Amino acid sequence: MNNCSPSEEEIIELQNILRNHPIDPDFDPNALEYDCKDLNKLNQMAAHLAYDVLKNLGRLPDGVE
């Protein structure tokens, strides 16, 4: 079994992504069509992925649920 845990530095980086790019509830991370040049959409995709990882680790930043 592969146990791949993020380092403390990586966790801090993921937390900063969430702090700098709060999740937009209207954004659908499962939509298949996105303009890869739209920085806001890319940031939202990163924020959703960071949220999922941090939630699974129990390491969401303060104020994020």
C-alpha positions in Angstrom: 0.0 0.0 0.0 1.3 3.4 -1.0 1.2 5.9 2.0 1.8 9.3 0.5 1.4 12.0 3.0 2.0 15.7 2.2 4.8 17.4 4.1 4.1 20.2 6.6 5.3 22.7 3.9 2.8 21.3 1.4 0.0 21.5 3.9 0.8 25.1 4.6 0.8 25.8 0.8 -2.6 24.1 0.4 -4.0 26.1 3.4 -2.7 29.3 1.7 -4.5 28.4 -1.5 -7.8 28.2 0.4 -7.1 31.5 2.3 -6.2 33.4 -0.9 -8.9 31.8 -3.1 -12.1 31.2 -1.0 -14.3 28.6 -2.5 -17.1 30.1 -4.7 -20.3 28.1 -4.0 -21.5 28.7 -7.5 -18.4 27.1 -9.1 -18.9 23.5 -10.3 -15.6 21.7 -10.0 -17.1 18.7 -11.9 -17.9 20.7 -15.0 -16.0 19.3 -18.0 -15.5 22.5 -20.0 -13.3 25.3 -18.7 -11.3 28.0 -20.3 -7.7 27.1 -19.3 -6.8 30.8 -19.6 -9.4 31.9 -17.0 -7.3 32.4 -13.9 -10.3 32.6 -11.6 -11.5 29.2 -12.7 -8.1 27.7 -12.4 -7.8 29.1 -8.9 -11.2 27.7 -8.0 -10.2 24.3 -9.2 -7.0 24.5 -7.1 -9.0 25.6 -4.1 -11.5 22.7 -4.4 -8.7 20.2 -4.6 -6.9 21.8 -1.7 -10.1 21.7 0.4 -10.6 18.0 -0.4 -7.0 17.1 0.6 -7.0 19.2 3.8 -10.4 18.0 4.9 -9.3 14.3 4.5 -6.2 15.1 6.6 -8.2 17.1 9.2 -6.1 20.1 8.5 -8.5 22.8 7.2 -7.4 26.3 8.1 -9.3 28.1 10.8 -12.5 29.6 9.5 -12.9 27.0 6.7 -15.5 24.3 7.1 
